Amino acid sequence: MNEARSLDELLTPAAVIDLPRMEANLDRMAGYVKQAGLGLRPHTKTHKTPELGAEQIRRGAIGLTVATLHEAEVMSAVAHDILLAHPPVGAPKLRRLFQLPEDLRVTVALDSTEALNGLAAAAREHGRKIGVLVEVDVGMQRVGIPDVSAAAALAQTVADHDSLEWRGLTFYPGHIREHVDQQTSSLERLSASVEHHLDALAARGLQPEIVSGGSTPAAFGSDHVHGLTEIRPGTYIINDRTTAVIGACSLAECAYTVLATVVSTAVPGQAVVDAGSKALSREDIRGGDAPGFGALVDRPEVVVKGLSEEHGILDLSNTDWRPRVGDRVRIIPNHVCVSVNLNNRLWGVRDGCIEASWQIQARNWDT
């Protein structure tokens, strides 16, 4: 903990978390999964900070999800059960995988015999059993096996390996990006797809311990997906503008902002801040219709219409607010996960005072 001080003392740009909002987000998701009878294995790629992973576990998360081996190393300090959602392909990654603490329960998601064979050989070499979830494609068309029979066959191959432990299926429904009020049909199709995979497994006598899915945009509809045992939302802890636009949260539930200073008002109709693409990221809204690369937390009609590396251009055409040079603003980025990875530290704020500060230990891919 740092001695409490005002945001005015921070050098900008700075990554700021509104602590009451974050705590409410954590409690909301914890309450939902408890009521739905689901496990929560949040994806730490959003915050990349072990102290926040520990808060998720303290509220009942059964483990954590990571995307990189660096994230796994960092989160192993606070979690005893980790899912590596990105297959470790190649000798350098496999060596690093088996350097994780031996008392850590590790599960790997994969969708190919090549990744499976490499993992099995490394597991035999190190004398350590590793869990596997076979990844299936339920509509995202990024990774995962789309063919039900082929997925079941790979699961059988995993189950037959003495150095591996088949634990079940995983999928990412990232294609469900409609407004939450319009997701019913997509969730029904998702449930049917998962059920087909479960039927194919049952025909081989395979009973999954884990059926892992979920994303923040569709998280609160997860209880409608047949056979699901756990979900892996990430963004929900601090949220972002994309999540708000599709109705998975409100702007009042966006806990993460980038604090920035107005450095120029020379061009009429706009203001320039010191937070550019290296603080906010240059991503459009995904799954919604909203312009710009971010919006002000207290003036959502003011959007970041342009970015260069160190400059963000605020569009003032829809407001009568006219900032002055030196004014400070807080910007909700379109995609929080990328923005967090661009920063070194998170500042936790309550009632206008800095209550906490955390190094973003798991950013990038290496120590």
Order of alpha helices (4+ residues) and beta strands (2+ residues): beta-alpha-beta-alpha-beta-alpha-beta-alpha-beta-alpha-beta-alpha-beta-alpha-beta-beta-alpha-beta-beta-beta-beta-beta-beta-alpha-beta-beta
